[in-house]
Amino acid sequence: IGVPQQASIDKAKGASVVLKWKVADGIELRSVTAWRTVDAEQWDNSGGAHRSPAFLPNANFSRYSLSHLTQDQFSQELQVVGGFGNIDYVAGLYYYNENAGEVAATPNTNKWNADGTSYTINDARTWQRSAWSVSRATSANSKSYAAYGQLTWSPSEALHLTAGGRYTRDEKDGKLYTLNNAAVNFPFVFKDGRFDPLVILAWDAADGVNLYAKYATGYRAGGASSRSVNFRSFGAESVRSYEVGAKTELLDRRVRLNLAAYMMDRKDSQFDFDFYIVQLNGTVRHTLETVNAPGTTKIRGLEADLTVRPTDNLSMNLSYAYTWWKVPATPNPLVAGNPLQPLFIVYTPAHALSGSVDYELPLSADNDMALKLHLDGNYSSSAYTFDNEPVKADPSFLVNARLSLAEIPMGQGGQTLTVSAWARNLFNEQHIYRRSNAN
């Protein structure tokens, strides 16, 4: 659309080591060590003449969103897993350490002539890394410590009681040290700890029928948004969840039906307020403040999953999920007077439906060679895509297919070959998946 666009290059690398030692019957020690680092360069000029600000004679336009982000993390987990008699257990310790930083700039790449009939491209040196006029620069560090344990007791073959808990301690700090190409010092510190329990009661009511009830709480640490103009911090959120359900295998395991109903009550839910500010120099600043919604965010849902295998060669699946939610109105920190504003849970459709068919046609009695067909369809009703905007993306229905000639014998050594033809989005559907009033 007539604007410069350079390649965004992300580099990620990592390593992990898993060690297991079976000390004795019913006791196994495990160690899980992991390390990862990311270096990401963003050159995102999606803003041509159709983006704000509006036309002004001889003014710059087209916001080039530039970012250089670095991140590295290390985690170590120690576990003891085992069982004795009618008891199974797991216990462990967890440590996580992360360091991250970002430098961002938003130069304008294009300039209008006096009447808007043409434009020129600005000097590319203005968006070279060494010449950035830095919009913001931030750094942050995070440490998390946890201890957990879980035990399942089966007093009979049909009854199972699981109880567990996890204590988590999070410590974060960081600072916003450059804003609008000037040195600033906006620090934030977050320290909090919490214990979360879990209880599950399961009953094998009949052969192939398992009924269960579950209660659990959860926690997500607070922090600060790097798009905040003063690195405003936000607090932790917590959740209480309740679930009942059934898992069944019927008719000689040719029918599998799973049902679940759940409710979640979230307190101090974390939501993002997006805001675009046109500054005096004509550039556009994307500001984002993460806040804790007051009161309780309520989420309710139903899920059903059905798999039917009428013959050995044919399998069919149908899944449905219904989700309802309600978020308390929340003061908007980016508008004078902090008026109450509705908030929305994003990418969460009220209705989601998916289905699939798998058919296998054997082609040889001497080996496993077969013709295999897979077909699946996925429907999603419309959903919000920004926490603070009452605008929904499109509903969608997508179909995928695959046809394979499988297990073709390739000589006497047991080697086989599979050849497949597949189509993703078989009917070439197009749907808007993210919509904003900013455009």
C-alpha positions in Angstrom: 0.0 0.0 0.0 2.8 2.4 -0.9 4.8 2.3 2.3 8.3 0.9 3.2 8.2 -2.6 4.7 11.3 -4.4 5.9 11.5 -8.1 7.0 10.7 -8.8 10.6 13.2 -11.4 11.9 12.7 -13.4 15.1 15.4 -15.7 16.4 14.5 -18.3 19.1 16.6 -21.0 20.6 16.4 -23.2 23.6 17.4 -26.4 25.3 15.9 -28.8 27.8 17.1 -31.8 29.8 14.8 -34.4 31.5 16.3 -36.8 34.0 14.4 -39.7 35.7 15.6 -42.0 38.4 13.5 -44.9 39.7 14.8 -45.1 43.3 12.5 -48.0 44.2 9.1 -49.4 43.5 6.6 -46.6 43.8 9.2 -43.8 43.9 10.6 -42.0 40.9 12.7 -38.7 41.0 12.5 -36.4 38.0 14.4 -33.3 37.1 13.2 -30.9 34.3 15.6 -28.2 33.2 14.9 -25.7 30.4 16.4 -22.6 28.9 15.2 -20.3 26.1 16.1 -17.0 24.5 14.4 -14.8 22.0 15.6 -11.9 19.8 12.8 -10.3 17.8 12.9 -7.4 15.4 9.6 -5.9 14.3 9.2 -3.8 11.1 5.5 -3.4 10.8 4.2 -0.6 8.5 0.6 -1.6 8.1 -0.5 2.1 8.1 -0.9 3.7 4.7 -3.0 6.7 3.8 -6.1 5.0 5.2 -4.7 5.2 8.7 -4.9 8.2 11.1 -3.9 11.0 11.3 -6.1 12.5 8.7 -4.6 14.3 5.7 -2.7 17.5 6.4 -0.8 19.5 3.7 2.9 18.6 3.6 2.5 16.5 6.7 4.1 13.1 7.5 1.9 10.0 7.6 2.2 6.2 7.8 3.2 5.0 11.2 6.1 2.5 11.1 5.9 0.3 14.2 9.5 -0.7 15.1 10.6 -2.8 18.0 13.6 -4.8 19.2 12.7 -7.2 22.0 15.1 -9.6 23.8 14.1 -12.2 26.4 15.7 -15.1 28.1 14.4 -17.5 30.7 15.5 -20.4 32.8 13.4 -22.9 34.7 14.1 -25.9 37.0 11.6 -28.4 38.3 12.2 -31.3 40.7 9.5 -33.9 41.2 8.9 -37.1 43.2 6.2 -39.3 41.6 4.9 -42.7 42.7 2.3 -44.7 44.5 1.8 -47.3 47.1 -1.3 -49.4 47.9 -4.4 -47.4 46.8 -2.6 -44.1 46.8 -0.8 -42.3 43.9 1.1 -39.1 44.5 3.2 -36.3 43.0 5.1 -33.5 44.7 7.6 -31.0 43.4 9.5 -27.7 43.6 9.6 -25.2 40.8 11.9 -22.2 40.0 11.6 -19.7 37.1 13.7 -16.7 36.1 13.1 -14.4 33.2 14.7 -11.2 31.9 13.3 -9.1 29.1 13.6 -5.8 27.5 12.2 -3.8 24.5 13.1 -0.7 22.6 10.4 0.7 20.3 10.0 3.6 17.8 7.2 4.9 15.6 8.6 7.1 12.8 6.5 8.3 9.9 7.8 7.0 6.5 5.8 9.1 4.1 5.0 12.8 3.5 2.0 14.3 1.6 2.4 17.1 -0.9 0.3 20.3 -0.5 -3.0 19.0 -1.9 -2.8 15.3 -1.1 -2.5 14.2 -4.7 0.9 12.5 -4.2 3.5 11.8 -1.6 7.2 11.1 -1.1 9.0 8.6 1.0 11.1 10.1 3.8 14.8 9.6 4.3 15.3 5.9 5.3 18.0 6.9 7.8 15.3 8.1 10.2 14.2 4.5 10.8 17.6 2.9 10.8 18.2 1.3 14.2 21.1 3.7 15.1 18.9 6.7 14.4 15.6 5.7 16.1 13.7 8.4 18.0 12.8 6.0 20.8 9.1 6.1 21.8 9.7 3.9 24.8 12.3 1.6 26.3 11.6 -0.9 29.1 13.2 -3.7 31.0 11.7 -6.2 33.4 12.8 -9.1 35.5 10.6 -11.9 36.9 11.2 -14.7 39.4 8.7 -17.3 40.4 9.0 -20.0 43.1 6.5 -22.8 43.8 6.0 -25.9 45.8 3.1 -28.3 45.1 1.7 -31.7 45.9 -1.2 -33.9 44.8 -2.5 -37.2 46.1 -5.2 -39.6 44.8 -6.7 -42.0 47.2 -8.9 -44.9 45.9 -10.7 -46.5 48.9 -12.5 -48.8 46.4 -12.2 -49.7 42.8 -15.0 -47.3 41.9 -14.2 -44.3 44.1 -11.3 -41.8 43.7 -10.5 -38.8 45.8 -7.8 -36.4 44.6 -6.6 -33.5 46.8 -3.7 -31.2 46.1 -2.3 -27.7 46.5 0.3 -25.3 45.2 2.0 -22.3 46.8 3.4 -19.8 44.4 5.6 -16.8 45.1 6.2 -14.2 42.4 8.7 -11.3 42.4 8.9 -8.9 39.6 10.6 -5.5 39.0 11.3 -3.3 36.0 11.5 0.2 34.7 10.5 2.5 31.8 13.7 4.4 31.2 13.1 6.2 27.9 9.8 7.9 26.8 9.5 10.1 23.7 13.3 9.9 23.2 13.9 11.4 26.6 15.4 9.7 29.7 12.8 8.9 32.4 12.6 6.7 35.5 9.3 5.0 36.1 9.9 1.8 38.1 7.5 -0.9 39.2 7.7 -3.7 41.7 5.4 -6.6 42.3 5.7 -9.2 45.1 2.9 -11.6 46.0 2.4 -15.2 47.2 -0.7 -17.4 47.2 -1.8 -21.0 48.0 -4.3 -22.7 45.6 -6.0 -25.9 46.5 -7.6 -28.6 44.2 -10.2 -31.3 45.1 -11.6 -33.9 42.7 -14.1 -36.6 43.5 -14.6 -39.3 40.8 -16.9 -42.2 40.8 -17.0 -45.1 38.3 -20.7 -45.4 38.4 -20.8 -48.3 35.9 -18.6 -50.0 33.4 -17.4 -47.2 31.1 -19.1 -44.5 33.1 -17.1 -42.0 35.2 -18.7 -39.1 37.0 -16.7 -36.4 38.6 -16.9 -33.1 40.5 -14.0 -30.7 40.8 -13.1 -27.5 42.8 -10.0 -25.5 42.3 -8.6 -22.0 42.7 -6.0 -20.3 40.5 -3.8 -17.2 40.4 -2.1 -15.0 37.8 0.6 -12.6 38.9 0.5 -8.8 38.3 2.9 -6.7 36.4 3.1 -3.6 34.2 2.4 -2.9 30.5 5.4 -1.8 28.4 2.9 0.5 26.5 2.0 2.4 29.6 3.3 6.0 29.6 4.3 5.7 33.3 4.8 1.9 33.7 1.6 1.8 35.8 1.5 -1.6 37.6 -1.5 -3.8 38.0 -2.3 -6.5 40.6 -2.7 -10.2 40.6 -6.0 -11.8 39.6 -7.5 -15.0 41.2 -10.2 -17.4 40.2 -12.5 -20.0 41.8 -13.7 -22.7 39.5 -16.3 -25.5 39.8 -16.9 -28.3 37.4 -19.0 -31.4 37.1 -19.0 -33.9 34.3 -19.2 -37.4 32.9 -16.8 -39.4 30.8 -18.4 -42.4 29.2 -17.5 -45.3 26.8 -20.7 -47.2 25.7 -21.8 -49.9 23.3 -18.6 -51.9 23.5 -16.6 -48.7 23.3 -18.0 -47.7 20.0 -19.5 -44.6 21.5 -17.6 -42.1 23.7 -19.6 -39.2 25.2 -18.0 -36.6 27.5 -20.1 -33.9 29.2 -19.0 -31.0 31.4 -20.5 -27.9 33.0 -18.3 -25.4 34.7 -18.4 -22.0 36.4 -15.6 -19.6 37.1 -15.5 -16.5 39.3 -12.5 -14.3 38.7 -11.6 -11.5 41.0 -9.4 -8.5 40.0 -9.5 -9.7 36.4 -6.7 -8.2 34.2 -7.9 -6.2 31.2 -6.2 -4.0 28.6 -7.4 -0.5 27.7 -6.1 0.3 24.2 -5.8 3.9 23.1 -4.3 5.7 20.2 -3.1 9.3 20.8 -2.3 11.7 17.9 0.6 13.8 19.3 1.6 17.4 18.5 4.1 16.3 15.9 1.5 14.3 14.0 2.8 10.9 15.1 0.4 8.3 16.6 1.2 6.8 20.0 -0.4 3.4 20.9 -1.0 3.5 24.6 -2.1 0.5 26.6 -2.9 0.3 30.3 -3.6 -3.0 32.0 -6.0 -2.6 35.0 -7.8 -4.9 37.4 -11.5 -4.9 36.9 -13.5 -4.4 40.1 -15.7 -7.0 41.6 -16.2 -10.5 40.1 -16.0 -11.5 36.4 -18.4 -14.4 35.9 -17.8 -17.2 33.3 -20.1 -20.1 32.7 -19.9 -22.9 30.2 -21.0 -26.2 28.8 -19.0 -28.7 26.8 -19.9 -31.9 25.0 -17.8 -34.2 22.9 -19.2 -37.3 21.1 -17.2 -39.9 19.2 -19.0 -42.7 17.3 -17.3 -45.6 15.6 -20.0 -47.6 13.9 -17.5 -49.8 12.1 -13.8 -50.5 12.4 -13.2 -48.3 9.4 -15.3 -45.3 10.2 -15.1 -42.8 13.0 -17.1 -39.6 13.5 -16.6 -36.8 16.1 -18.8 -33.9 17.1 -17.8 -31.3 19.8 -19.7 -28.3 21.1 -18.8 -25.6 23.6 -21.1 -22.8 25.0 -19.5 -19.9 26.9 -21.3 -17.1 28.8 -19.5 -14.3 30.7 -20.1 -11.0 32.4 -17.5 -8.4 33.3 -18.1 -5.5 35.7 -17.9 -2.0 34.2 -14.4 -0.6 34.9 -13.0 2.9 35.2 -11.1 3.9 32.0 -7.6 5.1 33.1 -7.0 6.8 29.7 -10.0 9.2 29.7 -10.4 12.3 31.8 -12.6 11.6 34.8 -12.1 7.8 34.5 -15.6 7.0 33.4 -17.0 3.5 33.8 -16.7 1.5 30.6 -17.9 -2.0 29.5 -15.2 -4.6 29.1 -15.2 -7.8 27.0 -13.4 -11.2 27.1 -11.6 -11.5 23.7 -11.5 -14.4 21.3 -14.2 -16.2 23.3 -17.2 -17.1 21.1 -20.5 -17.9 22.7 -20.8 -21.0 20.4 -18.1 -23.2 19.0 -18.8 -26.3 17.1 -16.5 -28.8 15.4 -16.9 -32.1 13.7 -14.8 -34.6 11.8 -15.1 -37.8 9.8 -12.3 -40.4 9.3 -12.7 -43.3 6.9 -10.1 -46.0 6.2 -10.4 -48.4 3.2 -8.0 -51.4 3.4 -6.4 -52.1 0.0 -4.5 -55.3 0.7 -5.0 -58.4 2.9 -1.2 -59.0 3.0 -0.2 -55.6 4.6 -1.6 -52.4 6.2 -1.9 -50.4 3.0 -5.1 -48.4 3.0 -6.8 -45.4 1.6 -7.6 -42.9 4.4 -9.9 -39.9 4.2 -10.1 -37.2 6.9 -12.6 -34.3 6.8 -13.2 -31.7 9.5 -15.2 -28.5 9.9 -15.0 -25.8 12.6 -17.6 -23.2 13.3 -17.2 -20.2 15.6 -19.7 -17.5 16.4 -18.6 -13.9 16.4 -16.3 -12.7 19.3 -14.8 -9.5 20.6 -11.1 -8.9 19.8 -10.3 -6.0 22.0 -10.9 -5.8 25.8 -12.4 -2.3 25.6 -14.1 -2.1 22.2 -17.7 -3.3 21.6 -16.8 -4.5 18.1 -16.9 -8.1 17.1 -15.0 -10.1 14.4 -16.9 -12.3 11.9 -18.4 -15.7 12.6 -16.6 -18.3 10.7 -16.9 -21.8 9.3 -13.8 -23.5 7.9 -13.4 -27.0 6.4 -10.2 -29.0 6.0 -9.6 -32.3 4.2 -6.9 -34.9 3.7 -6.7 -38.0 1.4 -3.9 -40.4 2.0 -2.6 -43.6 0.4 -0.9 -45.0 3.6 1.5 -47.8 4.5 2.6 -48.5 0.9 5.2 -51.4 1.2 8.7 -50.4 0.1 10.8 -53.5 -0.1 11.7 -56.3 2.3 12.9 -54.2 5.2 9.5 -53.2 6.5 9.8 -49.7 5.2 6.5 -48.0 4.1 5.5 -44.8 2.3 2.5 -42.6 2.8 1.4 -40.1 0.1 -1.2 -37.4 1.0 -3.1 -34.6 -0.7 -4.6 -32.1 1.7 -6.5 -28.8 1.7 -6.7 -26.3 4.5 -9.7 -24.0 4.2 -11.2 -26.2 1.5 -13.8 -23.7 0.4 -11.5 -20.7 0.4 -13.4 -18.8 3.1 -12.3 -15.3 4.3 -13.3 -13.8 7.6 -12.2 -10.8 9.6 -10.7 -12.2 12.8 -9.7 -8.9 14.4 -11.7 -5.6 14.2 -11.2 -2.3 15.9 -12.9 1.2 15.9 -9.4 2.7 15.6 -9.6 2.2 11.8 
